[in-house]
Amino acid sequence: MKKYLAEFFGTMFLVLLACGSAVLAGPSIGGLGIGLCFGLVLVCLCYAIGNISGCHVNPAVSFGMLISGKMSVKDFTGYVIAQLAGAAVGGALLFWLSNCGIDFNFGGVTGSNNLATNVLQPGATAGMALIAEVLLTMFFVFIVLSATDEKHGFGNFAGLAIGLALGLVNIVGIPVDNCSVNPARSFGPALFSPDAWGDFWIMVVGPLAGAALAVVLYRLAVRSRAEKA
């Protein structure tokens, strides 16, 4: 139960704080700042709950762990439920905060709904967003799998590598679709932004496909090296 609670609260804070950086401070920090906020929040969470649940806070990461044999179906199901529930609460808190009467200087990076939802940005197409989500998630989940590898991982520095990876993919992906690479991160804000559901399928299919490709790359690049050693 502790690991499920850790995933719940971790995902809640990821949505509240990381998405909140776009909602409440987007104009002042821009895409670069928002990307760094996503990365820094994840670094903090990795060191806070990593030893409890592994700090997935992302169904795509959990899916990668499942198909790589590092996670059971039971735990995968529990993790995803906890992540979606945490994202929903984080989205609700962000919705309340952004509508509590304070005159925030909302930016244009989140779309008309102001909740940092994952929607296609001007000039982007569904195909472009899908490819971006696949490739960026593939990179991110590959870093997670490799950094936490039992024999060839980064040890105490794994959280730093994982957080930096999330920051990097957000910096690249925000101009396309506000960057998901995490179905739960997309789910929470979308609950309070009906306009986001039209593009939501991209934020599920892309990350899950990217996670599957990351497992293939991980087995080729890391596991094959471990077997040779």
SULPE-V105703 format. One line per field, one symbol per residue. ss: DSSP state (H for helix, E for strand, - for the rest). phi: phi as a letter, one per 40 degrees, with the letter a starting at -180 (. if undefined). Layout:
BEGIN
ss = ???
phi = ???
END
This chain:
BEGIN
ss = -HHHHHHHHHHHHHHHHHHHHHHHHHHHHHHHHHHHHHHHHHHHHHHHHHHHH-----HHHHHHHHH-----HHHHHHHHHHHHHHHHHHHHHHHHHH---------------------------HHHHHHHHHHHHHHHHHHHHHH-------HHHHHHHHHHHHHHHHHHHHHHH-----HHHHHHHH---HHHHHHHHHHHHHHHHHHHHHHHHHHHHHHHHHHH-
phi = .ccccccccccdccccccccccccbdccbgccccdccdccccddcdccbdcbbgfcfadcccccccccgcaccccdccccccccccccccccccccccbchcccccbccbgccgbfccbccdgcbccccccccccccdcccccccccbddbbccgccdccccccccccccdccdccagfbfadcdccdccdbadccccbcdccbcdcccccccccccccccbccccccc
END
